[in-house]
């Protein structure tokens, strides 16, 4: 275990999770360049995750899962992302949604138990497909243009979703749709092989290419009446969701990978102009120190907030500002750290054969995951000004 991780890995269970994730990350790292270059989904990685039981880590113990805490979830995400960020982010959506359902009990017990047991036994994968071309990010409250109508005791769903991460590998899509009869917004659990579902391979992005967040087309998809798993309540403000910290944890993992690569380079690279490796150059050492200062600050905030979430269940509704702050601080810090790491490595960091350029592209995606920086600033300013 590297010195940088020691303050955050505390219990025996966390050590076990960390060591298991470290083994996987080392393997995933060898394949990351290929998946990124070809923008192909990392099926091999997910086969390994399935065999090792990772898909059920956040499922309740009564349904066969490990019921890990948010803190443990973040340790896992951060470590796997050091090997392959796209794999970590995809796994994070699946595990995070299950953690949220475990905590909120939004679905009926019967449905949740059935899905959990399918995940534990059959290694099923699920994710939400919420973003649409015109409504923008669901976090900003846009109403889905996707519609669901009840006909002959079946729901008929029509619409288009974008940014559908894990699209080639999913067994279930959670589809927010506007119910035609009432105008309410409902979540529908839609099996992958339902008639009328198709995937458009549109994902050709700068970073996080292997997430394959393609477009999902729903053309008169018929599902049972029980597929409606939740009616969205009308809320004055977004719900407080600790599970979304899997997003900054993933990008923190990218930053740590860049940090480690930069240090290895600095200790081994010796240009002819020097009689020693560049690790002895004062400016290089200053940049390394700045990297660790930034990482220590951001990670302490992230893990402290996760501990508060785990330990004070009754206070969770008061942590909205803290959760948003973690996301903004960590993702921006991750971008800054990768930039500093590239400055240490220099021009060699721009070669496609160097992982640094992938870190640079991947880490910027975190800036566009929810909540956005302007949302965080509004939350903080509103809270401060409400005191007066």
C-alpha positions in Angstrom: 0.0 0.0 0.0 1.4 3.4 -1.0 1.9 6.0 1.7 -0.7 8.3 0.1 -3.5 5.7 0.8 -2.6 4.7 4.4 -4.5 7.4 6.2 -7.8 6.4 4.5 -7.7 2.6 4.6 -8.4 1.8 8.3 -10.3 -1.4 9.1 -9.6 -5.0 8.1 -12.6 -5.0 5.8 -11.3 -1.9 4.1 -7.9 -3.5 3.7 -9.5 -6.5 2.1 -11.5 -4.4 -0.3 -8.5 -2.2 -1.1 -6.2 -5.2 -1.8 -8.8 -6.9 -4.0 -9.5 -3.7 -5.9 -5.7 -3.1 -6.3 -5.3 -6.5 -7.9 -8.0 -5.8 -10.4 -6.8 -2.3 -11.1 -3.4 -3.6 -12.0 -5.0 -6.0 -14.6 -7.4 -3.3 -15.8 -4.5 -0.9 -16.4 -3.0 -3.2 -19.0 -6.2 -3.1 -21.1 -7.2 0.6 -20.6 -5.3 1.9 -23.6 -7.0 -0.6 -25.9 -10.5 0.1 -24.7 -9.9 3.9 -24.8 -8.4 3.8 -28.3 -11.2 1.7 -29.7 -14.0 3.2 -27.6 -15.1 -0.3 -26.8 -16.8 -1.5 -23.7 -14.5 -3.4 -21.2 -16.4 -6.7 -21.2 -13.4 -8.5 -20.0 -13.1 -6.3 -16.9 -16.8 -6.8 -16.1 -16.5 -10.5 -16.4 -13.8 -10.4 -13.7 -15.9 -8.1 -11.6 -18.8 -10.5 -11.9 -16.7 -13.5 -11.0 -15.4 -11.8 -7.9 -18.9 -10.8 -6.7 -18.5 -7.0 -7.1 -21.9 -6.4 -8.6 -23.6 -7.3 -5.3 -21.3 -5.3 -3.0 -23.9 -2.7 -2.1 -26.9 -5.1 -2.0 -28.4 -5.8 1.5 -26.9 -8.8 3.3 -30.4 -10.4 3.5 -30.4 -10.6 -0.3 -26.9 -12.0 -0.7 -24.9 -8.8 -0.9 -22.1 -7.3 1.2 -23.9 -4.1 2.2 -20.7 -2.0 2.1 -20.8 1.5 3.5 -20.4 4.7 1.4 -16.9 5.1 2.7 -15.9 1.6 1.6 -17.6 2.2 -1.8 -15.4 5.3 -2.4 -12.3 3.4 -1.5 -13.2 0.8 -4.0 -14.1 3.3 -6.7 -10.9 5.3 -6.2 -8.7 2.3 -6.5 -10.3 0.7 -9.5 -10.2 4.0 -11.3 -6.4 4.0 -11.0 -6.5 1.1 -13.3 -9.3 2.1 -15.7 -11.5 5.1 -15.0 -14.3 4.1 -17.4 -14.6 0.7 -15.8 -14.8 2.3 -12.3 -17.4 4.9 -13.4 -19.6 2.3 -15.0 -19.4 0.0 -11.9 -20.1 3.1 -9.8 -23.5 3.7 -11.5 -24.6 0.2 -10.9 -23.4 -0.1 -7.3 -24.5 3.4 -6.4 -28.1 3.0 -7.7 -28.4 -0.2 -5.6 -27.0 1.6 -2.6 -29.5 4.4 -3.0 -32.4 2.0 -3.4 -31.2 0.1 -0.3 -31.2 3.3 1.8 -34.3 5.0 0.5 -36.5 1.9 0.0 -38.2 3.7 -3.0 -39.1 0.5 -4.7 -41.5 -2.1 -3.4 -39.7 -4.7 -1.3 -40.8 -7.4 -3.6 -39.3 -5.8 -6.7 -36.1 -4.8 -5.0 -35.6 -8.3 -3.6 -36.2 -9.9 -7.0 -33.7 -7.6 -8.7 -31.1 -8.0 -6.0 -31.3 -11.8 -6.2 -31.0 -11.7 -10.0 -27.8 -9.5 -9.6 -26.4 -11.9 -6.9 -27.3 -15.1 -8.8 -27.2 -14.1 -12.5 -24.8 -11.2 -12.3 -27.3 -8.8 -13.9 -26.3 -5.1 -14.6 -28.5 -2.1 -14.3 -28.3 1.6 -14.8 -30.5 4.6 -15.1 -31.0 6.2 -18.5 -32.3 9.6 -17.6 -30.6 12.3 -19.8 -32.4 13.4 -23.0 -31.3 15.5 -25.9 -33.7 18.4 -25.1 -34.3 18.2 -21.4 -30.6 18.3 -20.5 -29.3 17.0 -17.2 -32.0 15.5 -14.9 -30.2 17.2 -12.0 -31.6 20.5 -13.3 -35.2 19.4 -13.2 -36.0 18.9 -16.9 -39.2 17.0 -17.5 -38.7 13.9 -19.7 -40.0 14.0 -23.2 -40.0 10.2 -23.1 -43.6 9.2 -22.5 -45.4 6.2 -20.9 -49.0 5.3 -21.7 -51.1 2.6 -20.1 -52.8 0.4 -22.7 -54.5 -2.9 -22.0 -52.8 -3.2 -18.6 -49.3 -2.6 -20.2 -47.1 0.4 -20.3 -46.1 1.6 -23.7 -42.9 3.7 -23.6 -41.6 5.9 -26.4 -38.6 8.2 -26.3 -34.8 8.7 -26.7 -32.1 8.7 -24.0 -28.5 9.8 -24.3 -25.4 9.3 -22.1 -26.6 5.8 -21.3 -23.4 4.5 -19.7 -22.9 0.7 -19.9 -25.4 0.6 -22.8 -23.9 -2.5 -24.5 -23.8 -4.5 -21.2 -26.9 -3.6 -19.3 -29.6 -6.1 -18.4 -32.0 -3.5 -17.0 -32.6 0.2 -17.9 -34.3 2.4 -15.3 -36.3 4.8 -17.5 -37.7 8.1 -16.3 -40.8 8.9 -18.4 -43.7 11.3 -18.3 -47.0 9.4 -17.7 -49.3 10.6 -20.4 -52.5 10.2 -18.4 -51.4 12.2 -15.3 -48.3 14.2 -16.3 -46.4 12.6 -13.4 -42.9 11.4 -13.8 -42.3 7.7 -13.2 -39.3 5.4 -13.2 -39.8 2.2 -15.2 -37.7 -0.9 -14.9 -37.2 -2.1 -18.5 -35.5 -5.4 -19.4 -32.9 -5.1 -22.1 -34.4 -7.5 -24.5 -37.9 -5.9 -24.5 -39.3 -5.5 -28.1 -38.7 -1.9 -29.4 -35.4 -1.3 -27.6 -32.4 -0.4 -29.7 -28.9 1.1 -29.0 -27.4 3.7 -31.3 -23.6 3.6 -31.1 -23.1 7.3 -31.0 -20.5 7.5 -28.2 -17.4 9.1 -29.8 -16.0 11.4 -27.2 -12.7 12.9 -26.0 -12.7 11.1 -22.6 -14.3 8.2 -20.8 -14.6 6.5 -24.2 -15.0 3.0 -22.9 -18.1 3.8 -20.9 -20.0 3.4 -24.2 -22.7 5.9 -23.1 -24.6 5.4 -26.3 -28.1 6.5 -27.2 -31.1 4.4 -26.1 -34.1 4.3 -28.4 -37.5 3.2 -27.0 -40.0 2.6 -29.8 -43.4 1.5 -28.4 -41.7 -0.7 -25.8 -44.3 -2.7 -23.9 -43.7 -3.6 -20.3 -45.9 -5.0 -17.5 -47.8 -2.8 -15.3 -45.4 -3.6 -12.4 -42.6 -2.1 -14.4 -43.5 1.3 -12.9 -41.3 1.1 -9.8 -41.6 4.7 -8.6 -43.6 7.9 -9.0 -41.3 10.8 -8.6 -42.4 13.1 -5.8 -42.6 16.9 -6.4 -39.7 18.3 -4.5 -38.7 21.9 -3.9 -35.1 21.0 -3.9 -33.1 17.9 -5.2 -32.8 14.9 -2.9 -29.6 14.5 -0.9 -27.8 11.6 -2.4 -24.6 10.4 -0.8 -24.1 7.6 -3.4 -23.3 10.2 -6.0 -19.9 10.6 -4.3 -18.8 7.6 -6.4 -18.3 10.2 -9.2 -15.6 12.3 -7.5 -14.0 9.2 -6.1 -13.6 7.9 -9.6 -11.9 11.1 -10.8 -9.7 11.2 -7.7 -8.5 7.7 -8.7 -7.4 9.1 -12.1 -5.5 11.9 -10.4 -3.7 9.5 -8.1 -2.7 7.4 -11.1 -1.3 10.5 -12.8 0.5 11.4 -9.6 2.1 7.9 -9.3 3.2 7.8 -12.9 4.7 11.3 -12.6 6.7 10.3 -9.5 7.9 7.1 -11.2 9.0 9.2 -14.2 10.8 11.8 -12.1 12.8 9.1 -10.2 13.9 7.3 -13.4 14.3 10.0 -16.0 17.8 11.6 -16.2 18.4 13.9 -19.2 22.0 14.3 -20.4 22.0 17.8 -19.0 21.9 16.5 -15.4 24.0 14.2 -13.3 20.9 12.9 -11.5 17.2 12.1 -12.1 14.8 15.0 -12.4 13.4 14.1 -9.0 16.3 16.0 -7.4 15.4 19.2 -9.3 13.8 21.7 -6.8 11.0 22.7 -9.1 10.0 19.1 -9.8 10.0 18.4 -6.1 7.8 21.5 -5.5 5.3 20.3 -8.1 5.2 16.8 -6.4 4.6 18.4 -3.1 1.8 20.6 -4.5 0.2 17.5 -6.0 0.2 15.7 -2.6 -1.0 18.8 -0.8 -4.0 19.1 -3.2 -4.8 15.3 -3.0 -4.5 15.2 0.8 -6.9 18.2 1.1 -9.5 16.9 -1.3 -9.4 13.3 -0.2 -9.7 14.3 3.5 -12.8 16.3 2.7 -14.3 13.4 0.6 -13.7 10.7 3.1 -14.7 12.8 6.1 -18.0 13.6 4.4 -18.6 9.9 3.6 -18.0 9.0 7.3 -20.5 11.6 8.4 -23.0 10.1 5.9 -22.4 6.6 7.2 -22.4 7.5 10.9 -25.3 10.0 11.2 -28.2 8.6 9.2 -30.6 11.0 10.9 -28.6 14.0 9.8 -28.2 13.1 6.1 -30.8 15.6 4.8 -28.5 18.3 6.2 -25.5 17.2 4.1 -26.6 18.5 0.7 -24.1 21.4 0.7 -21.3 19.2 1.9 -21.9 16.5 -0.8 -22.0 19.1 -3.5 -18.8 20.7 -2.2 -17.0 17.4 -2.3 -17.9 16.9 -5.9 -16.8 20.4 -7.0 -13.6 20.4 -4.9 -12.5 16.8 -5.9 -13.2 17.0 -9.6 -11.5 20.4 -10.0 -8.6 19.2 -7.9 -8.3 16.1 -10.0 -8.0 18.2 -13.1 -5.3 20.4 -11.5 -3.3 17.4 -10.3 -3.3 15.8 -13.7 -2.1 19.1 -15.2 0.8 19.3 -12.7 1.7 15.6 -13.3 1.9 16.4 -17.1 4.1 19.4 -16.4 6.5 17.1 -14.6 6.6 14.5 -17.4 6.8 17.2 -20.0 6.3 16.7 -23.8 6.4 12.9 -23.4 3.0 13.1 -21.7 1.4 14.1 -25.0 2.2 10.8 -26.8 -0.7 8.5 -27.3 1.4 5.7 -25.9 1.6 7.6 -22.6 -1.2 7.1 -20.1 -1.0 10.8 -19.1 -2.9 12.0 -22.1 -5.7 9.5 -21.3 -5.8 10.7 -17.7 -6.0 14.3 -19.0 -9.0 13.5 -21.3 -10.8 11.2 -18.8 -10.5 13.6 -15.8 -12.2 16.5 -17.6 -15.4 14.5 -17.9 -15.9 14.8 -14.1 -16.5 18.5 -14.6 -19.7 17.7 -16.4 -21.2 15.1 -14.0 -23.8 16.3 -11.5 -23.8 18.6 -9.7 -22.1 21.2 -11.8 -20.0 23.8 -10.2 -22.6 26.6 -10.6 -25.1 24.4 -8.8 -22.7 24.0 -5.9 -22.0 27.7 -5.7 -25.7 28.4 -5.7 -26.3 25.9 -2.9 -23.5 27.4 -0.8 -24.5 31.0 -1.4 -28.2 30.3 -0.6 -27.3 28.6 2.6 -25.0 31.4 3.7 -27.4 34.2 2.9 -30.3 32.4 4.5 -28.6 32.9 7.9 -29.5 36.5 7.6 
